[in-house]
Amino acid sequence: MSFSNFSKTVMLSALLEATKRLSDGKHKVVPAHNGVILNPATYLGAAPLYIQLHIYGHNPPVITNSEPIQWTANSINWPTITEVFIVNDSTGQEILMTGVLSSPYAMPIGNTFIASANSWEASIV
C-alpha cells in the first residue's frame, strides 16, 4: 500500500498534534545507538530534550527540528549516536519516528552532539 504525499502530510500533522507536550507543544527527542535509546542513568547528559518540530516539504513531507538538538557526554564515553528518536511524551519511551543520521557521531567524554535547527529529518517512506 502506498500513500500520497498529501496523505503523508495529514498523517504527520496528526502524529505531531497527538504526541506533543500539552504545556508548550514541544516533542520529546532522545539519542540512540543502533536502535537502542541511550540510558541517561548510564550516560549522563543523555536526558530527553523537548524541542519544537514542524513539517515541511511535500515530495515527500518530512518532520524537522525547529530548534537545535544538543547532548554532551559528561562522564563516560557514549556509544556513537546513529539516530535521534521522537518518542511519545505521554507514555515514556514509545518510539514514534526515527531520524537516522547521515554520519554517525562519536561521543567520547566531553564531545557534544549538535543538530542545528532544520538539519535533521524524519519521514514516512
VOBA-1610 file (N, C-alpha, C; in pm, whole numbers, padded with zeros to 5 digits, always signed):
BEGIN
Met+00085-00116+00000Met+00000+00000+00000Met+00090+00123+00000Ser+00060+00218-00083Ser+00136+00342-00082Ser+00041+00458-00051Phe+00097+00562+00005Phe+00019+00680+00041Phe+00061+00797-00044Ser-00033+00883-00074Ser+00001+01006-00147Ser+00077+01098-00052Asn+00150+01193-00108Asn+00221+01289-00024Asn+00125+01372+00059Phe+00006+01401+00006Phe-00096+01472+00084Phe-00136+01389+00206Ser-00158+01259+00185Ser-00194+01170+00297Ser-00083+01165+00400Lys+00041+01162+00354Lys+00155+01160+00446Lys+00158+01288+00529Thr+00129+01403+00467Thr+00126+01530+00540Thr+00018+01527+00647Val-00099+01477+00612Val-00210+01467+00708Val-00170+01375+00823Met-00110+01260+00794Met-00069+01167+00899Met+00037+01227+00990Leu+00138+01294+00932Leu+00243+01355+01013Leu+00186+01467+01100Ser+00095+01546+01046Ser+00032+01653+01124Ser-00045+01595+01243Ala-00119+01489+01218Ala-00196+01425+01325Ala-00103+01365+01430Leu+00006+01305+01386Leu+00104+01247+01480Leu+00162+01356+01570Leu+00206+01467+01511Leu+00264+01574+01592Leu+00161+01634+01688Glu+00040+01649+01643Glu-00064+01707+01729Glu-00096+01614+01847Ala-00105+01485+01822Ala-00143+01389+01925Ala-00032+01361+02025Thr+00092+01386+01990Thr+00204+01345+02075Thr+00282+01462+02136Lys+00238+01583+02115Lys+00310+01698+02170Lys+00286+01709+02321Arg+00380+01776+02386Arg+00363+01804+02529Arg+00258+01913+02541Leu+00159+01892+02624Leu+00046+01984+02631Leu+00086+02122+02680Ser+00183+02132+02768Ser+00218+02262+02826Ser+00277+02360+02726Asp+00351+02310+02625Asp+00417+02403+02532Asp+00420+02357+02387Gly+00361+02242+02357Gly+00355+02194+02220Gly+00485+02134+02167Lys+00582+02112+02256Lys+00710+02057+02212Lys+00706+01904+02216His+00806+01845+02149His+00814+01699+02139His+00942+01648+02203Lys+00933+01527+02254Lys+01044+01463+02324Lys+01133+01390+02224Val+01263+01420+02226Val+01359+01351+02141Val+01470+01293+02229Val+01522+01178+02186Val+01627+01110+02261Val+01734+01058+02166Pro+01860+01051+02214Pro+01966+00995+02131Pro+01963+00843+02134Ala+02008+00781+02024Ala+02007+00635+02017Ala+02130+00584+01942His+02163+00459+01969His+02272+00389+01903His+02221+00257+01849Asn+02223+00242+01717Asn+02178+00118+01652Asn+02043+00069+01704Gly+01948+00161+01714Gly+01811+00125+01752Gly+01784+00119+01900Val+01883+00152+01985Val+01865+00144+02130Val+01881+00284+02189Ile+01781+00327+02266Ile+01786+00458+02332Ile+01896+00457+02437Leu+01978+00563+02438Leu+02083+00574+02539Leu+02019+00601+02675Asn+02059+00523+02775Asn+02003+00535+02909Asn+02069+00652+02981Pro+01991+00756+03017Pro+02052+00873+03082Pro+02108+00843+03221Ala+02067+00731+03283Ala+02124+00693+03412Ala+02268+00644+03394Thr+02297+00585+03279Thr+02431+00536+03248Thr+02513+00643+03179Tyr+02452+00711+03084Tyr+02521+00811+03004Tyr+02471+00950+03044Leu+02538+01009+03147Leu+02496+01139+03197Leu+02497+01241+03084Gly+02393+01319+03076Gly+02378+01418+02970Gly+02288+01371+02857Ala+02249+01243+02859Ala+02167+01187+02751Ala+02017+01197+02781Ala+01981+01288+02868Ala+01840+01303+02904Ala+01758+01347+02782Pro+01631+01311+02780Pro+01545+01356+02671Pro+01541+01509+02662Leu+01525+01558+02542Leu+01509+01701+02518Leu+01369+01725+02466Tyr+01318+01843+02490Tyr+01189+01883+02435Tyr+01215+01996+02337Ile+01178+01973+02212Ile+01203+02071+02107Ile+01079+02089+02020Gln+01077+02200+01951Gln+00969+02227+01856Gln+00999+02154+01726Leu+00902+02083+01673Leu+00915+02015+01545Leu+00813+02073+01447His+00843+02065+01320His+00746+02111+01220His+00760+02027+01093Ile+00657+02034+01012Ile+00653+01961+00885Ile+00689+02058+00774Tyr+00772+02011+00680Tyr+00799+02094+00563Tyr+00811+02005+00441Gly+00803+02068+00327Gly+00814+01994+00201Gly+00688+01918+00169His+00688+01859+00050His+00570+01784+00009His+00603+01668-00084Asn+00730+01641-00105Asn+00764+01536-00201Asn+00883+01452-00155Pro+00876+01378-00050Pro+00766+01363+00045Pro+00778+01465+00158Pro+00671+01482+00237Pro+00681+01571+00352Pro+00770+01508+00460Val+00840+01590+00535Val+00926+01540+00643Val+00904+01624+00769Ile+00941+01567+00882Ile+00943+01639+01009Ile+01087+01681+01033Thr+01107+01804+01076Thr+01241+01851+01110Thr+01236+01928+01241Asn+01354+01955+01295Asn+01365+02027+01422Asn+01367+02178+01399Ser+01279+02250+01468Ser+01276+02395+01460Ser+01380+02458+01552Glu+01432+02378+01645Glu+01530+02423+01742Glu+01650+02330+01738Pro+01767+02378+01783Pro+01883+02288+01787Pro+01861+02171+01883Ile+01924+02059+01853Ile+01926+01942+01941Ile+02070+01928+01987Gln+02092+01917+02120Gln+02229+01911+02170Gln+02240+01821+02292Trp+02335+01729+02287Trp+02370+01645+02402Trp+02521+01647+02420Thr+02569+01641+02546Thr+02712+01637+02575Thr+02742+01514+02661Ala+02844+01437+02622Ala+02889+01320+02700Ala+02963+01373+02822Asn+02899+01368+02938Asn+02953+01431+03058Asn+03048+01345+03142Ser+03027+01215+03147Ser+03103+01137+03244Ser+03182+01021+03186Ile+03124+00951+03093Ile+03193+00836+03031Ile+03174+00845+02880Asn+03252+00766+02807Asn+03234+00760+02662Asn+03096+00701+02633Trp+03025+00763+02542Trp+02896+00713+02497Trp+02916+00628+02373Pro+02820+00542+02344Pro+02820+00478+02212Pro+02800+00587+02105Thr+02839+00559+01985Thr+02819+00652+01874Thr+02669+00676+01856Ile+02630+00802+01839Ile+02490+00833+01812Ile+02465+00806+01664Thr+02371+00717+01636Thr+02340+00680+01498Thr+02203+00730+01454Glu+02117+00763+01550Glu+01985+00815+01518Glu+01929+00897+01634Val+01829+00976+01603Val+01755+01053+01703Val+01610+01007+01692Phe+01552+00968+01804Phe+01414+00921+01806Phe+01321+01031+01857Ile+01203+01040+01795Ile+01092+01116+01852Ile+01013+01014+01932Val+00996+01040+02061Val+00924+00945+02147Val+00799+01011+02203Asn+00701+00929+02237Asn+00574+00977+02288Asn+00591+01025+02431Asp+00563+01150+02456Asp+00578+01206+02590Asp+00483+01143+02691Ser+00362+01110+02649Ser+00263+01061+02744Ser+00289+00917+02789Thr+00365+00841+02713Thr+00385+00701+02751Thr+00532+00667+02774Gly+00617+00764+02788Gly+00756+00736+02818Gly+00842+00725+02695Gln+00888+00605+02664Gln+00986+00586+02558Gln+00930+00515+02434Glu+00801+00527+02408Glu+00743+00468+02288Glu+00794+00544+02165Ile+00867+00475+02077Ile+00929+00539+01962Ile+00823+00565+01855Leu+00811+00691+01815Leu+00715+00729+01712Leu+00780+00737+01575Met+00899+00796+01569Met+00971+00811+01442Met+01120+00809+01468Thr+01193+00771+01367Thr+01338+00767+01374Thr+01398+00858+01269Gly+01494+00937+01310Gly+01572+01016+01216Gly+01713+00960+01217Val+01749+00884+01115Val+01882+00823+01107Val+01980+00931+01063Leu+02094+00939+01130Leu+02195+01038+01095Leu+02269+00994+00970Ser+02298+01088+00883Ser+02372+01054+00761Ser+02515+01015+00794Ser+02569+01070+00903Ser+02703+01033+00951Ser+02693+01007+01101Pro+02717+00882+01145Pro+02716+00855+01289Pro+02813+00948+01362Tyr+02778+00984+01485Tyr+02854+01083+01559Tyr+02917+01020+01683Ala+03050+01014+01688Ala+03123+00957+01802Ala+03108+01046+01924Met+03095+00985+02041Met+03071+01061+02164Met+03167+01023+02277Pro+03297+01049+02261Pro+03387+01031+02376Pro+03357+01137+02481Ile+03409+01120+02602Ile+03385+01215+02710Ile+03414+01357+02662Gly+03321+01447+02690Gly+03338+01588+02657Gly+03288+01626+02519Asn+03261+01528+02433Asn+03211+01560+02299Asn+03066+01607+02309Thr+03029+01698+02218Thr+02892+01748+02214Thr+02834+01720+02076Phe+02718+01656+02076Phe+02642+01633+01954Phe+02550+01753+01935Ile+02555+01814+01819Ile+02466+01927+01789Ile+02403+01905+01652Ala+02272+01910+01648Ala+02199+01914+01521Ala+02135+02052+01517Ser+02188+02139+01434Ser+02133+02274+01428Ser+01989+02270+01377Ala+01917+02378+01397Ala+01776+02384+01356Ala+01763+02350+01208Asn+01661+02273+01176Asn+01627+02233+01039Asn+01732+02145+00973Ser+01812+02074+01052Ser+01918+01992+00994Ser+01892+01842+01007Trp+01785+01805+01071Trp+01756+01665+01098Trp+01617+01635+01045Glu+01597+01517+00987Glu+01467+01484+00928Glu+01419+01344+00963Ala+01290+01331+00976Ala+01224+01203+00991Ala+01105+01205+00894Ser+01082+01093+00824Ser+00974+01093+00727Ser+00907+00957+00720Ile+00792+00954+00657Ile+00722+00830+00627Ile+00767+00790+00486Val+00814+00668+00472Val+00861+00625+00339Val+00766+00521+00280
//
